[in-house]
Amino acid sequence: MKKFIFLLALLLLPIPASATDHELPQIDTGQYELSGDTKLACEAILCLSSGTRSGECGPALSRYFGISKKKWKDTVRARRNFLNQCPTVGEDASMPTLVDAIVNGAGRCTADLLNRQLRKREVVRECIPDDVWRKMSWYQKENTPRCRDKYIWIVDDTLPSYCRTYAGHEYTWKVGVTYVGEPLEGGHWIDE
């Protein structure tokens, strides 16, 4: 046992390297650093591909969501052009579809926004149950309608296609929403 510990200690002792030993090649990382809109575009793609956003995403997301035109289609085109400045978009076959999913879904597929946009008025027919109706007097039956229509607000439980594409892309993580409950019983969207 003592021999094992002695050999282990010998192996773990630092051995000085001579100047003639092979040195690892030095890589100049300066040529690979991105800057300006190119850097912000790549950061925006990373940040918008994840449901969790760190504080480092602030400048990139401000730049991305700051792109706004008079018409929505022009805004989408300008945001797509901005994200396409990232060099990796042209290197991977899945990146252009990710950019399209981000441009069409990011910021539009939050639970808060979907609960407002997918809200609609629904007609619900309420009828007095048979056992209660039978117990009512003739006078009550004459002056009370058996059934009546009631208007309620519901949140549609069908996810828009652009949100399904955005949440279902292979490069996105935790960007989806989930519908909880039933539409006629107060169902709504929550963020994952």
Helices and strands as residue ranges (DSSP letters): H 2-12, G 29-32, H 36-48, G 55-57, H 58-65, H 72-83, G 87-90, H 95-105, H 111-117, E 119-127, H 130-135, H 138-143, E 147-155, H 161-168, E 177-180, G 183-185, E 188-191
